[in-house]
Structures are given as C-alpha cells and as structure tokens.
Amino acid sequence: MTDMIAATAERLVREHRDRTPFHTLAGLDDVESAYGVQKAYVAAISAGRKAACYKIGLTSRRIQALSCIDSPVAGVISADSVMGSGALLHRSAYHHLGLEFEICVRLGADLAPRSAPVGRDEAAAAVDALCAAIEIIDDRNADYAGGIDGKSLIADNSWNAGVVLGVFVSPPERMENVEGVALQDGVEIGRGRGADALGHPLEPLTWLANHLWAQGGMLRKGDIVMTGSIVTTRFPDAASNYHFDISGIGGVSAAVI
C-alpha cells in the first residue's frame, strides 16, 4: 500500500506538470488510501511550505452521489496560495480555472482530540471570525459526463489551487441565513445562503474537525477553513472581474485575465 501511495502521488506530480486531464486513478481502494495519496502529493509539491488552511468540498448530497462518495472531501491550502481581495488570476497558470464562492471561517481556539467527536456547538465556540471568500480550483479539464470519482478527487487535493479572502469580521448570529451574491463584471451570476453548505456553514467545519482527528491531526487556533461553495462554480473563459458579497459579512473581489 505504501508503494502504491508514493507511486500515485508521483504520478499526480507528473500529470500536473504535463497538463494531463483529470481522470480516475487506479489503485485507490478506499477513501483512506485516497487521503494517503493526497498527503504524499501535497508534501511533494509544497517543498516544506506551511499549510495555511483547509478546504471542504462536495457539501451537496447530490454532488456527493454523483461522485460515488457519502461525505464531504477535504484538501490542504498552502500559505503561498492565499491571496487578499483584488487578486489578479492568470488563466494561463491553470489547466482549467474555476471559481467557487464561499464562507471562510477562522479559528480562535484549538479543537483538540478527545474521547467524543466534536459537536457543532463546540465548533461554533471555536470560531472567532469569518469572511467572504473565493476558492480557486483547477479541475484539469475533467469530463463530468459520467460523474467524478470522489477518491481520485481527494487524491488530487480536492482540486484546490488557492483562495482569495475578504476581511475577517465577527460571526453573525444566524450564519445559515446570510445570503451571498456573486457578480461577474457587475452582473449577478448566482446567489446562495449559508444553509446551502450541508444546512449550516458550521456543519462542514464540524465534519472537518472530526475527519482530521480520525487522521491523527487537529484544527488549531489561527487555522482558516473554506466551508464549501454556496454558488454554482464558474469557469471563466475570458477576462472578467468577479465580486462576491455576503450580507452582514462583507465582500471579496478577484480579476481574471
């Protein structure tokens, strides 16, 4: 198994370098092996750079079903791929650039391992701020016609290619009721509510805390977590300006050239 994980991670490095389209990876028998490959792949491409935060994907039950998986998926975001509002994104730097519009939370306290799983109230108490955010994904020209293999998606670091963050503010009382509106060149292209991520933005966070705990890790004070898209993913095909505004939280912008 260890040899398979190392070989598959090396293959992913080559495929990204050679701009090979995303495809189902052989040898991933279960989710655990997929996360093993992800860990090895991230280590290979990070060259010791610090992980700044985590992403959570597949926060829709329908998308999970299409991906043949029954849970969200996690990925690691390196510190050097975290950008502030107004970031400039070059389409040529990606195989196939996608933008996801999300709520990002920041932890003000550790969620340390213990005998019982982390609950949503405990996760809520650990959050000290949140912001509007745009996740950058690179689906490597995936063919969605037959569905996406969830284990291969996990291995490929859940397609994360960075994040653009707005200004962090104190959490509103009812995070599930906030409304986010995405604009392209000033024209609305989609909107969603906090509840669109598994019913509440803190449900994905709670899932991640327990997922990392099961893997021998934990969420720590200062970690930031992307809680999942609440607006349909956009794949820019031309230069455009994007803005995402969340009621009571604020906005974030990015320009694609």
N, C-alpha and C positions, 0 to 999 in steps of 0.2 A: 504493500500500500504506500509506504514512504517513497519508493522509487516512482510509482505512478504519479503521486502528487508533485514531486520535483520535476518529472518529465513534462507533465501537463502545464505546470507554471512556466517552464522554459519555452514550451510551445506557444503559450499566450504572449510572451515577450516577443517572440519572433513574428507572430501574426500581427501584432500591433505595429511593429517596425515595418513589416512588409505590406501593411494595409490590407490584410486578408479579411474578407467579410465575416461577420459573426456567424457561427454555426454550432450545432450540437457537438459537444465534446465527448469522445468515447472514454469509458472507464470510470465515470462518475456514478457510482452505485447508489449513493445516498447523499443527503444534504450535508452530513458531517464531512464526507470526502470533498465535497464542493467547497466548503469553508476552509478545509485544509489547503486546497489549491489556491484559494483567494489569499490566504495568509502568506503562502510562499511567493505568489505573484506580486503582491504588494511589497513584500520585502525586497524582491528583485528590482523593482522599478523605483523604490523610494531612496535607495542608497543611503539609508540611515536618517533620512529626513523625518522630522517629527510628524505624527498624525495629529491633525488639529481637531477633527470631529468625525462624526459618523453620518451616513445617510441611511434612510429607511425607504424601501421601495415596495411595490406590489401591495399597497394599502387598500386596494379594492378587491373584494371577494371575487368579482367577475374576472379581473385580470389574473388573480391567483389561479383560478380554474383554467384559464387559457394557458397558463404557464406550468400546469400539472404540479402545483405545489399548494400546500394548505396553510401557509403562513406568509407574513411579510418577509423581505430579504434585507440584509444589511450590507453596507460597504464602508470602506475607510477613505477619509478625505485627508490628503496631506496638507501641511501648513502652507506650502508654497502655491497651492491651487485655490486658496481662499482670497477673494477679492472684495473690495468695497464697492458701494453703489457708484455707477458711472463707468464700470469696467468696459473695456473695449475687447471684443471677442473676434478673432480672425477665423472665418470658416475653414480656411485652408489648413489650419492647425489641427483639424479633427477629421476623422473618417466621415462621420455624418453627425453634425452638431444638432443637439436637441436641447430645449429649454423647458424646465419644469418649475412651476410656481408654487411656493410652499411657505409654511411657517417654520422658522428655525428657533429652537429653544436653547438657552444656556443654563448650565447647572451652577447653583451657588453652594452645593454641598455634595459630598460623595454619596453614591448609592452602593454601599458596601455589601458584599456577600453575607448571608446569614442563613438560618435554618429554614426560613419560609420565603417564598417568592416575593418580590417587590409588588406592591399594590398601587393602584392609580393615585390614591391619596398621598402615599409616600413619595411617588414620583412628582406629584404636583408641588409638594412641600420643598422638594429639592431644586425646583426651577426658580431662578431669580430674575430672568429676563427673556424676552423673545423679540424677533424681528421678522419683517418680510424678507423673503429670500428667493433667489433663482438658482436652481441646481442646473449645472451644465452636465449633460450626458452625451455619450458617444456610443450609439448603438451599432457602429461599424456596418451600416447598411444591412441590418438584419432583415430577413424575409419574414414578415408577420403572418403570411397567409396560412400557415399550418400551426400557428401558435409558437411561442418561445419556450425553449427548455429552461425551466427555472434553475436547475442545478448548474447549467452552463452559464447562465446569467450571474449566479452567485460567484462562480469561479472567476469570472471576468470583472470582479469587484463591483458587481451590480451596475456596471456601465458608468460609474461616476468619473467625471473629468474636471470637477471643481465646483465652486459655489460663489455666488455674488450675494453679499449680505447688506441689508439696510442697517439702520441704527437700532440698537437694542433698547427696549423700554420695559417697564414693569408689566407683568401679565394682566390682561383684563379679567374680570370676574368670571365671565362665561366665554371661554375660549372657543367652545364649539359653535357659538353664534356669530363670530366675526365673519365678515364677508370680504373676500378678496376679488379684485377685478384686474385682469391683465389687459394691457393695451399694446398694440403694435402701431407705431407711427401715429399715436393719438386716437386710434380707433379700437374700440373694445373687441377682443377676440375670445374672451371667455371669463367666467366667474365661478366662484365656488365658496363653500363655507368651511369653517374649521371642522365641522362634523363629517365632512366628506372623507377624512382620513380615519377609517375604522370607527366612525361615530364620534370621535373626540381626538384632538391632536395629542393628548397625553396617552392614549391607548398605544400608538406606535412606540412612544418613549418607554412605556412600561414593558412592552414586549422586548425592546432592545436591552433594557437593563437586565431582564431575566435571561435573554439569549447570551449576552456577554458573560454573565455569571456562570451559565452552563458550560461555557468555553474556557473558564478559568480567568476571566477578565472582569472588569467592572467599569461603570461610569464614574468619573471623578469631577470634583469641583473645577469649573472652568471649561469642561467639555461642552461643545456645541453639537446639536443634533438636528438634522433635517428630518422633519416628521412625515414627509410624503406629499405628493402633488395633490392640489385641490382644484387644479385647472388642467384641461387636456394638454398633453405635451405638444409643443410646437417645434417644427424643424425648419428653421429659416432657410429659404432658398435664394435670398437676395439681401443686400444691405438694408437693415431696419433698426429702429430704436424701440426698445421694449421697456415698459414700466409696469410694475405690479404694486398695487396699493391695497392694504388691508385695513378695514375700518377699526379705528381705535388703536392701531399699532404703528402705521406709517407705510412708507413705500421704499422701493428699490428699483434701480434702472440699470440697463445694460445696452450697449450698442453693438450690433453685429455688422462686420464689414467683410 
